Amino acid sequence: MSDTSQIEAIAHRWHTEVACQGQLDLVDQILDPDVVVHIAGSPDVHGVVGAKQFVEGLRSAFPDFAVQHEDTVAGGDRVAVRWRWQGTNLGELNGMPATGKHAEGPGTDFYHFRNGKIIEMWIMPDNFATFQQLGLISLPAPTG
């Protein structure tokens, strides 16, 4: 297995085994202790403990959270994954109460690796579409 295919496999494990299945025991194997997670619309998360708390919060808000990878590009010490997610909002989300509604949407993650572990990641979901589907925001009616 080449280095590029190894880091690509680790990026996939982050989604499938950690985020979707909640296997938090794998976080220490996948993430560098000094990892920084940049999440669109949220404060950065620092360290393995912070990353575990992020996943716990995500899975609490969407217990049936699932991700389908659509495209993956890997080169050097970087991996990019374009994905679609879906889930039902059954828990608090960013301080907002659960809606009980199903939502889905696209996103992209970029991973930077050091010594075979993720040292930095950028998570960019379409938050606007998610909040719209959950009924947390709405567009004004067109005027005409």
N, C-alpha and C positions, 0 to 999 in steps of 0.2 A: 504494500500500500504506500503510495507516495505521500509526502508531507501535505500536499494540497488536498488530497482525498481524505487524509486523517483529520485535518482541521474542518473540512466540510462536514464530515461525519459528526464531529463534536458540535458544530452549529445546529445540525439537525437534532441531536440528542437534547440540546437545550430546550427546543420547542416540544418535541414529542415526549420525552421522558420526564423532564422537569416541569415545564409550564403546563402541559396537557395532563400528565399522569400524576403530578405532584411528588415525584421522587426526589425530595429535598436532600437525601443522603448523597446524591450524585453531584450536587453543587460544588462540593469541595474538590471533586475530581475534574470538573469541567472549567471552573472559574479560578483565575489567579486570585490569591488572597487580597491583592490591591485593586481588584476590578472596579471600574467605574461604569455605571449603566446610565446612559442618557436616554430619557423617556420623553418624547414629544409632549409638551403641555404639563410636565411634572418636574419637580426638582430632581437633580441627579441623585443616584443611589450609589453609595460607596461601600465596598467590601462585600465579602461573602455573606455576612449576617444580613446586611441591607438587601442583597439580592434575594436571599431566602424570604425575607419579610415582604419584598415586592411580589414574589410568586405566591406566597400565602394570601396576600391581599387580593391578587388577581383571581385566584381560585376560590376565595371566599365570595367575591362579587359574581363570579361566573363558574359555579361548580362543574358545569359540563363543558368548560372551555376546550375548544378543539382548533387545531391549526392544520391547514393543508398547504404544503410548499408547492409553489407554482414554478419558480425559477431559482436556480442557485448558480452563482459565479464565484469562483475561488482563484486566487493568485497570490503568490508570495505569502504574507502573513495576514491576509484579509479574506473574508468571505462575505458575500451579499446574498440575502435570501428575500425573494418576493413571495408573499404568502397571503392567504385568506383565512380569517378566523370566524368562529361563530360560538355563541353561547347564550345562556339565559341568565339575566341579571337577577339573582336571588339574594344578593348581599350588598352592603354599602359599597359605593364606588366613588372614590375621591370625596368623601364626606357627604355624598348624596344618598338618600335612602334607596333601597331596592325597588325596582319597578315591576319585576316579574315578567318583563318583556324579553323576547328573543332579539338578538342583534347579530349582525355579521358585517364583515368588511375587509378591505385590503390593508396591507401594510408592508413595510420593508424593514429589515434589520441589516445592520452592518456590524461585523465582528472584526476585532483586531486581536491577534494572538501573540503570545510571548511564551516560549518554552512549552508549546503544545496546549496552553490553556488560554481562555478568553481573558484578556486584560482590559478590554474596553468594548462596549457595545452601544449602538444607537438603535433604539426601538421607535419606529415611526408608524403608528397605526393612524387610520383616518378617524380621529376623535370626533370631528364634526358630524360625520355620518352616524357614528355610534350614538352620540348624545341625541341626535335627531330621532333615530330609531327607538331609543328608549323613552322618548317623549320629554327629555330633559331640556331641550331647546327646540324652538320652532322658527320657521321663517315667517316674516310678516306676509300677510295676504297681498297679492299683486294689486297695485292701484292702476286704474286705467281710465 
